[in-house]
Amino acid sequence: MKQIPRYARDDNPTMLPSPYRGRFAPSPTGPLHFGSLLAAFGSWLMARHAGGEWRVRIEDIDPPREVPGAADTQLRTLERYGLMPDGPVLRQSERDAAYRAALDRLLASGDAFECHCSRADLAGSGGVHRACVAGARRPDPAIRLRVPDGTVVAFDDRVQGAVEQDVAREVGDFVLRRADGPWAYQLAVVVDDAAQGITEVVRGADLLDSTARQVFLQRRLGLPTPGHAHLPLVVDGDGRKLSKSLAALPVDDGDPLPALRAAWLALGQAPEGWLDSGALHRRLAAAAAAFEPSRIPRTLPPLAALHNAPVIDGA
């Protein structure tokens, strides 16, 4: 994946598709930590700044990774932080029929195919599938999307700049339904973004590498492609994202203001844009009015340095 130097951007919300609709889509693998709060708050601010809607989706299609009760805990935390969705919460675990319909269309068109290859079969190509390896057929094949040679996808990200990826060479034919049964993230997120009418996907930069695949899949399904803004990733002192770090402590449900202020600064916003007094809803309304998307940095310092920094400058 190639990132081109940051381009000049016009942050006038009238330049965005109308009506604007953003979303926050956590996986229920545990309580919200500061990194996930940054993604939630950033996507909420983008939506409110554009005068649009903000939705919440629970991405619960990977049962082995889920923590019982985590989804409800996450929703309760969002409520206590004043980040309320404009509409019902969508749960991917209830969307099997929609994913099946999309997969059937791709199979019927020849864009998707059964794959009996194991990970060991693809080890020689670095896990990139370009052709099935001869071998025994499996009773539970995966379903992959066919990616023709020379498939290059480019898109402009409002935070990270212009991005280009040779999907065929770097990713290959990617999985839509896993051999063990669950739907793949790429298929579910594309189907659900279209169903929810999402006009801009605002999420952490750890998902930037998935975006070209999703754009290509949207084209194959004839679905609209939203805009993208990948927020800087919060990492620990060793450079690990918080979801994989011991530093991933839950945010405090009892006192949301310190974490929200820290997230505001981490998003590169001017300190004076955050009210130091008043009710939570007043502070959030003032933040939405003062929010400047062009100030969001590409990257952040490690978490310890972030907590000690009064302002995060753009990168």
C-alpha positions as CSV (number, residue, x, y, z in Angstrom):
1,M,0.0,0.0,0.0
2,K,1.4,3.4,-1.0
3,Q,0.6,6.7,0.8
4,I,1.2,9.8,-1.2
5,P,2.0,13.1,0.7
6,R,-0.9,14.7,2.4
7,Y,-2.9,16.8,-0.1
8,A,-4.7,20.1,0.4
9,R,-8.2,19.5,1.7
10,D,-11.3,21.6,1.9
11,D,-13.0,20.9,5.2
12,N,-16.2,22.7,4.3
13,P,-18.9,20.2,5.2
14,T,-20.9,21.3,2.2
15,M,-18.3,19.6,0.1
16,L,-19.3,16.2,1.6
17,P,-22.1,14.0,0.3
18,S,-25.4,15.2,1.7
19,P,-26.9,14.2,4.0
20,Y,-23.8,13.2,5.9
21,R,-24.0,10.0,7.9
22,G,-21.1,8.5,9.9
23,R,-20.7,5.5,12.2
24,F,-18.8,3.9,15.0
25,A,-18.5,0.1,14.8
26,P,-16.8,-1.6,17.7
27,S,-16.2,-5.3,18.1
28,P,-17.5,-6.7,21.5
29,T,-14.1,-8.0,22.6
30,G,-14.0,-6.0,25.8
31,P,-14.8,-2.6,27.3
32,L,-13.9,0.6,25.4
33,H,-10.4,1.8,26.0
34,F,-8.9,5.2,25.1
35,G,-8.1,4.2,21.6
36,S,-11.7,3.1,20.9
37,L,-13.0,6.2,22.6
38,L,-10.8,8.3,20.2
39,A,-12.4,6.6,17.2
40,A,-15.9,7.0,18.6
41,F,-15.4,10.7,19.6
42,G,-13.7,11.5,16.3
43,S,-16.4,9.9,14.2
44,W,-19.1,11.6,16.3
45,L,-17.3,15.0,15.9
46,M,-17.0,14.6,12.1
47,A,-20.7,13.8,11.8
48,R,-21.8,16.7,14.1
49,H,-19.4,19.1,12.3
50,A,-21.1,18.2,9.0
51,G,-24.5,18.7,10.4
52,G,-25.2,15.0,9.8
53,E,-26.2,11.8,11.6
54,W,-24.0,9.3,13.6
55,R,-24.8,5.6,13.9
56,V,-23.5,2.7,16.0
57,R,-23.0,-0.8,14.8
58,I,-21.9,-3.8,16.9
59,E,-19.6,-6.0,14.8
60,D,-20.3,-9.3,16.5
61,I,-19.7,-11.9,13.8
62,D,-16.6,-13.5,15.3
63,P,-17.9,-15.5,18.3
64,P,-14.5,-16.9,19.5
65,R,-13.2,-13.4,20.0
66,E,-16.3,-11.9,21.7
67,V,-16.6,-11.3,25.5
68,P,-20.1,-12.0,26.9
69,G,-21.8,-8.7,27.9
70,A,-19.1,-6.5,26.2
71,A,-21.5,-5.0,23.6
72,D,-23.9,-3.8,26.3
73,T,-21.0,-2.4,28.3
74,Q,-19.7,-0.5,25.3
75,L,-23.1,0.9,24.6
76,R,-23.5,2.0,28.2
77,T,-20.1,3.7,28.1
78,L,-21.1,5.6,24.9
79,E,-24.3,6.8,26.6
80,R,-22.4,8.0,29.7
81,Y,-20.0,9.9,27.5
82,G,-22.9,11.6,25.8
83,L,-22.3,9.9,22.4
84,M,-25.8,8.9,21.5
85,P,-26.5,7.3,18.1
86,D,-29.2,8.8,15.8
87,G,-31.2,5.6,15.3
88,P,-31.2,2.0,16.4
89,V,-28.0,0.1,17.0
90,L,-27.3,-2.4,14.2
91,R,-25.9,-5.8,15.3
92,Q,-24.1,-7.9,12.7
93,S,-25.1,-11.1,14.4
94,E,-28.6,-10.4,13.1
95,R,-27.6,-9.8,9.5
96,D,-27.0,-13.3,8.2
97,A,-29.6,-13.0,5.4
98,A,-28.1,-9.8,4.1
99,Y,-24.6,-11.2,3.9
100,R,-25.9,-14.4,2.3
101,A,-27.8,-12.5,-0.4
102,A,-24.6,-10.5,-1.3
103,L,-22.5,-13.6,-1.4
104,D,-25.0,-15.4,-3.6
105,R,-24.9,-12.5,-6.1
106,L,-21.1,-12.7,-6.2
107,L,-21.1,-16.5,-6.7
108,A,-23.7,-16.2,-9.4
109,S,-21.7,-13.6,-11.3
110,G,-18.5,-15.6,-11.0
111,D,-16.8,-12.9,-8.9
112,A,-16.7,-15.2,-5.9
113,F,-15.6,-18.9,-5.8
114,E,-15.0,-21.8,-3.4
115,C,-11.5,-22.2,-2.1
116,H,-10.1,-25.4,-0.6
117,C,-6.7,-24.0,0.1
118,S,-5.3,-24.1,3.6
119,R,-3.0,-21.5,5.1
120,A,-0.2,-24.0,4.7
121,D,-1.0,-24.2,1.0
122,L,-0.5,-20.5,0.6
123,A,2.6,-20.2,2.8
124,G,4.9,-20.2,-0.2
125,S,3.1,-17.0,-1.6
126,G,3.1,-15.2,1.7
127,G,-0.6,-16.0,2.2
128,V,-1.6,-14.1,-1.0
129,H,-4.0,-16.2,-3.0
130,R,-3.7,-15.9,-6.8
131,A,-4.7,-19.5,-7.8
132,C,-5.9,-22.5,-5.9
133,V,-3.3,-25.1,-5.0
134,A,-4.1,-28.6,-6.2
135,G,-5.1,-30.8,-3.4
136,A,-7.9,-32.6,-1.6
137,R,-11.2,-30.9,-1.5
138,R,-12.4,-29.8,1.9
139,P,-16.0,-30.3,3.2
140,D,-15.9,-26.7,4.5
141,P,-14.3,-24.5,1.8
142,A,-13.8,-20.8,2.3
143,I,-15.4,-18.4,-0.2
144,R,-13.1,-15.8,-1.8
145,L,-13.6,-12.8,-4.0
146,R,-11.8,-13.0,-7.4
147,V,-9.3,-10.2,-7.8
148,P,-8.1,-9.9,-11.4
149,D,-4.4,-9.2,-12.1
150,G,-3.6,-5.5,-12.2
151,T,-6.4,-4.5,-9.8
152,V,-5.2,-1.2,-8.3
153,V,-7.4,0.9,-6.1
154,A,-6.7,4.5,-5.2
155,F,-8.7,6.7,-2.8
156,D,-8.3,10.0,-0.9
157,D,-8.4,9.8,2.8
158,R,-9.3,13.0,4.6
159,V,-6.6,12.4,7.3
160,Q,-4.0,10.1,5.8
161,G,-3.9,11.6,2.3
162,A,-3.9,9.9,-1.1
163,V,-3.6,6.1,-0.8
164,E,-3.0,3.5,-3.5
165,Q,-2.9,-0.3,-3.3
166,D,-2.3,-3.1,-5.8
167,V,-4.9,-5.4,-4.4
168,A,-4.1,-8.3,-6.6
169,R,-0.4,-8.3,-5.8
170,E,-0.5,-7.2,-2.1
171,V,-3.7,-9.0,-1.0
172,G,-4.9,-11.4,-3.7
173,D,-8.2,-13.1,-3.7
174,F,-9.6,-12.4,-0.3
175,V,-12.0,-14.3,1.9
176,L,-15.7,-13.4,2.1
177,R,-16.8,-16.3,4.3
178,R,-14.3,-18.2,6.4
179,A,-13.8,-22.0,6.2
180,D,-15.0,-22.3,9.8
181,G,-18.3,-20.6,9.0
182,P,-18.2,-16.9,10.1
183,W,-18.6,-14.1,7.7
184,A,-15.5,-12.2,6.9
185,Y,-15.2,-8.6,8.1
186,Q,-14.7,-7.3,4.5
187,L,-18.1,-8.5,3.3
188,A,-20.0,-7.6,6.4
189,V,-18.7,-4.1,6.7
190,V,-19.4,-3.3,3.0
191,V,-23.0,-4.7,3.1
192,D,-23.7,-2.8,6.4
193,D,-22.2,0.5,5.4
194,A,-24.5,0.5,2.3
195,A,-27.6,-0.6,4.4
196,Q,-27.0,2.1,6.9
197,G,-26.4,4.8,4.3
198,I,-22.9,5.7,5.6
199,T,-21.4,8.5,3.6
200,E,-18.0,8.7,5.4
201,V,-16.2,5.9,7.2
202,V,-14.2,7.5,10.1
203,R,-12.2,4.9,12.0
204,G,-8.7,4.0,13.3
205,A,-5.7,4.0,10.9
206,D,-5.2,0.3,11.7
207,L,-8.0,-0.4,9.2
208,L,-6.5,1.7,6.4
209,D,-5.0,-1.4,4.8
210,S,-8.5,-2.9,4.5
211,T,-10.0,0.0,2.6
212,A,-8.9,-0.8,-0.9
213,R,-10.4,-4.3,-0.6
214,Q,-13.7,-2.8,0.6
215,V,-13.8,-0.2,-2.3
216,F,-13.2,-3.0,-4.8
217,L,-15.9,-5.2,-3.2
218,Q,-18.3,-2.2,-3.3
219,R,-17.7,-1.8,-7.0
220,R,-18.3,-5.5,-7.6
221,L,-21.6,-5.4,-5.7
222,G,-22.7,-2.1,-7.3
223,L,-22.8,-0.3,-3.9
224,P,-21.8,3.3,-3.2
225,T,-18.3,4.0,-1.9
226,P,-18.3,6.3,1.1
227,G,-15.5,8.8,1.9
228,H,-12.8,7.8,4.3
229,A,-11.0,9.4,7.3
230,H,-8.6,7.2,9.2
231,L,-7.8,8.7,12.6
232,P,-4.3,8.3,14.2
233,L,-3.8,5.2,16.1
234,V,-3.2,5.3,19.9
235,V,-0.2,3.0,20.7
236,D,1.6,2.1,23.9
237,G,5.3,2.7,24.6
238,D,6.3,-0.3,22.5
239,G,4.3,0.9,19.5
240,R,1.5,-1.7,19.9
241,K,-2.1,-0.6,19.4
242,L,-4.1,-0.5,22.6
243,S,-6.3,-3.5,21.8
244,K,-3.2,-5.7,21.9
245,S,-1.5,-3.9,24.9
246,L,-1.6,-4.1,28.7
247,A,-2.1,-0.3,28.5
248,A,-5.7,-0.9,27.2
249,L,-7.4,0.0,30.4
250,P,-11.1,0.7,30.2
251,V,-12.1,4.4,30.2
252,D,-13.8,5.7,33.3
253,D,-17.6,5.5,33.0
254,G,-18.0,7.5,36.2
255,D,-16.0,10.6,35.0
256,P,-16.0,11.0,31.2
257,L,-14.7,14.5,31.0
258,P,-10.9,13.9,31.5
259,A,-10.9,11.2,28.8
260,L,-13.0,13.3,26.4
261,R,-10.7,16.3,26.8
262,A,-7.6,14.0,26.2
263,A,-9.3,12.7,23.1
264,W,-10.1,16.2,21.9
265,L,-6.4,17.2,22.2
266,A,-5.2,13.9,20.6
267,L,-7.4,14.8,17.6
268,G,-5.2,17.9,17.3
269,Q,-7.9,20.3,18.4
270,A,-7.3,23.7,19.9
271,P,-7.4,23.6,23.8
272,E,-9.7,26.6,23.9
273,G,-12.3,24.7,21.9
274,W,-13.0,22.5,24.9
275,L,-15.1,24.1,27.6
276,D,-13.6,23.5,31.1
277,S,-16.9,24.0,32.8
278,G,-20.6,23.2,32.3
279,A,-22.7,20.2,31.7
280,L,-21.5,17.4,29.5
281,H,-24.0,18.1,26.7
282,R,-22.9,21.8,26.6
283,R,-19.3,20.8,26.3
284,L,-20.0,18.4,23.5
285,A,-22.1,20.9,21.6
286,A,-19.3,23.5,22.0
287,A,-16.7,20.9,20.8
288,A,-18.7,20.0,17.7
289,A,-19.0,23.7,16.8
290,A,-15.2,24.3,17.4
291,F,-14.1,21.1,15.7
292,E,-11.6,21.5,12.8
293,P,-11.0,18.3,10.8
294,S,-7.9,19.7,9.1
295,R,-6.1,19.7,12.5
296,I,-6.3,16.0,12.9
297,P,-2.8,14.5,12.9
298,R,-1.8,11.5,10.9
299,T,0.0,9.9,13.8
300,L,0.3,10.2,17.6
301,P,3.1,9.8,20.1
302,P,2.9,6.8,22.4
303,L,0.2,6.9,25.1
304,A,2.4,8.0,27.9
305,A,3.7,11.0,25.9
306,L,0.2,11.7,24.7
307,H,-1.1,12.1,28.3
308,N,1.7,14.6,29.1
309,A,1.3,16.7,25.9
310,P,-0.9,19.8,26.2
311,V,-1.5,19.9,22.4
312,I,-1.0,17.4,19.6
313,D,0.3,19.2,16.5
314,G,-0.6,18.0,13.0
315,A,1.9,15.6,11.4
